[in-house]
């Protein structure tokens, strides 16, 4: 057994090895299919009445979080900002939607609708951030960084 074998498998999750190529973001067609599957799965479980402890709304969010972890482990560019923003949008949109929904809906359906809105917006935010171009600084070798007034800041 190799020394630090676990560390070698866990480290790429947080930092890509030097020289490793980033994976492209998930295709739009696959994202739309995944989004429709999440919504149908959550609505189906809510319709079946499996909302006692762990209903359709929770499973939609859990499937979404699995997608986020998959993007992180694949090494998609801007993966950590996308994950943080997507989870924040998921939580905020779900809370806001559940507060705005009328009381005429059953509690299970209100939670499912709120989760569907949160998952939809979170998936859109994640997809948008992972498609942002990579920022690279191109500076000629002989050029200096000048401070205020055009003088050298050294």
C-alpha positions, 0 to 999 in steps of 0.5 A: 500500500502506498503512503498517502494513497488517500490524499492522492485521490482526494487532492484533485477534488480540491486542486487540479494537478499541475498540467491537468486539462479542465473538462468542458462544462456539461452540454446544454442538451444534457442539462435540460434533460437533467433538469426535466428529470429532476422536476419529474422525479420530485413531482412524481414522489410528491404525487405518490405521497412520499413527503413524510420525512424525505419528499420530492423537494428534498430529492430534487435538491439532493440530485442537484447537489450531486450534479454540483459535486460531479462538476467539481470532481470533473474539474470544470472551470470556475467550479467552486464559485459556481457551486457556491453561487448555485447553492446560495441561489438554490437556498434563497430562491426556495425560501423566497418562493415558499414564503410567497406561495399562497396557503391554498396549496398543500404543504407538500406541493408548496415545498415541491414548487419552491424546490423546483424554482430553487433547482431551476435557478441554481442550475441556471446560475451554475451553468452560466458561471461554468461557461464564463471564459477563463481569465488570463493575464498577458503581460509582455516580459519587459513591461513593468507595473507602474504605480500612480502618476506613471512612476515605477512603484518599486 
